[in-house]
Amino acid sequence: RSNVISRPIGTLYDECLINAKAIRHSVEGKIAVLYSGGIDSEIVVQSFLEANIPIDIYIIRFNNNFNLHDIEWATKFCNSRNLSYTFLDLDIHKWLDGEVEKYA
């Protein structure tokens, strides 16, 4: 089995740092994180920060303010930590109508 972990499992905090470092070592260049404003992507951002690994943060902004609450939380989180971020504007209707590949 290739998915067996041969080391003791650490705390959630420790495992997040281990995985952030593993990602850093497995890719070349900058690491981009798509931060939705939700708790899962916030943990990802925080894990890279705690591991002192620089990242580029991207926040998707749906047209018509469909995700305004999420954007407000994400920008508040980033601003409170002096993190820069870039908005990626997404027309959710066009995306749902078949432009998935364009945005990917």
LINWO-V550253 format. One line per field, one symbol per residue. phi: phi as a letter, one per 40 degrees, with the letter a starting at -180 (. if undefined). psi: psi as a letter, one per 20 degrees, with the letter a starting at -180 (. if undefined). Layout:
BEGIN
phi = ???
psi = ???
END
This chain:
BEGIN
phi = .cccccbccccddccccdcccccdccbcgcbbbcbcgcccccccdccccccfbcbbbbbcbccffcbddcccccccdcccbfccabcbcbccccccchcdcccc
psi = pijppjrqparggghggghghgggiiqqaqpppooiirhghhhgghghghjloqqpppppoqrkkhkggggggghggghijlpqrpqoppohghghjjkghgh.
END
